[in-house]
Amino acid sequence: MTDDLEQLVRESLHARAERVDTTAPLVGRARRSVRRRRGARAGLAAAAAVAAVVGVLSVVDGTDAVAPEPGPSPTEAVDPAEPARDTWRTEYWHDVAVDVPTDWTWGPAPMRTAGGGLYVCGGRPSRPYVGRPVYMSDACFGGDSLGDPAAPYVWLGAPLEPGTVEVGNGYTQETVEAAGTTVTVGTRDAGMRERILATVRAGAAPCGPGQEQGDDTVCAFRLDARRRPVGLRYAAPLPADAGAAFEEAFDRARPFPIDRRCDLGRPTELVVVTVADRRYEVTMSSSGCSLVARGEVDLRRLTPELARPWVVGGLGTTLFGPTGGLGGTLADFVGERR
């Protein structure tokens, strides 16, 4: 296990080192767009990305208390005054959706190292939570330590084989496969576990590569080596008035000159915010040049005021946020708390 853990930390450090690679795609492409607009009027979609996911889980309180598992299921009959959609929410991962009680929080899920070990990089929540396989800190644990959970959980995309296992402390863990990924539910309550798994569905994501995104939503994607979005990491509707607040902040912010050099570093993720029929692409970079783009060449430097309206739900525990250079770390994201 020690060798695997050492390898995991090495992988994390290597991923961070890769983020110092520099390039300047967004502004360079914006300049080319201006030249084309003077001639053939060809369009430009501003490239955008965010830094790798790391941070410290904020929900750990150091206790072993097990929170109650709320209900009812969204498939049960409910009083019209208390519709199921008000007590459950939908979580997304790649092309899969699953419903969970709204008072569940967010956390990490297991990842597998190059050496084959299974580890969680982040704290152990003591409240029910939805976990994703991301680096929430460099404090990783695995092996026998993964047993005896302290709270119910849903893991999205964990590298586990489908099936049912007992994991200690009275918990049963069941994993199902859907659309090329996995959904894992661990509970003491068999009825709750069945109700959650009954909501798993493929092809239900509100946004994806080449897909129109719904109005007033925020979506975060992983980018491949060619800077193409290949995996949805998080999606959620914006709260009421959040879209208007974001656009007001954008309009108040000083425009970023398109002819100014801007080093974006190595893009790894893309955040897309839509308000009505307007699309914004948010670049969060470790290089110190973090931008928000509306349309072809309308740019703003990312500030806390331009982030807070759309950092909703578990997004802040999923994204690392911008670091280094001008602006530093935005407190809206998990970041690397010291």
Number of C-alpha atoms within 10 A of each C-alpha: 15 9 9 18 19 14 16 23 17 13 14 19 12 11 13 16 10 13 18 14 14 16 14 15 17 25 23 17 18 23 16 15 21 18 13 14 13 10 9 9 11 13 15 18 15 25 22 26 29 27 26 27 24 25 26 23 22 14 16 15 13 10 11 14 12 14 13 11 19 15 15 16 22 21 11 10 10 12 8 7 7 9 13 19 13 11 16 19 16 17 20 23 23 24 20 23 21 21 21 26 23 15 14 19 19 25 31 30 27 26 23 17 16 11 13 10 18 23 24 28 27 24 20 23 28 21 25 25 22 22 24 23 22 24 25 28 22 18 15 19 18 19 11 9 11 15 13 13 21 21 22 26 28 31 24 27 24 23 18 19 12 13 11 14 12 15 16 14 13 13 21 19 20 21 22 16 16 16 11 10 17 20 24 27 22 25 25 17 14 12 10 21 21 14 18 20 19 14 16 20 16 17 13 15 23 20 24 19 12 7 9 10 20 16 17 22 22 25 25 25 25 22 19 13 9 8 16 17 20 14 18 24 25 23 28 23 19 20 13 9 10 19 22 14 15 19 16 13 18 23 11 11 16 11 14 18 15 18 11 10 12 21 20 29 24 23 28 24 28 25 25 22 26 22 19 12 9 12 17 20 22 28 28 31 31 27 23 21 23 28 26 26 24 18 15 16 22 16 25 22 22 24 19 14 15 23 20 18 19 26 18 18 16 18 21 19 29 28 28 27 28 28 20 12 13 12 15 16 21 19 15 20 24 23 25 17 12 5
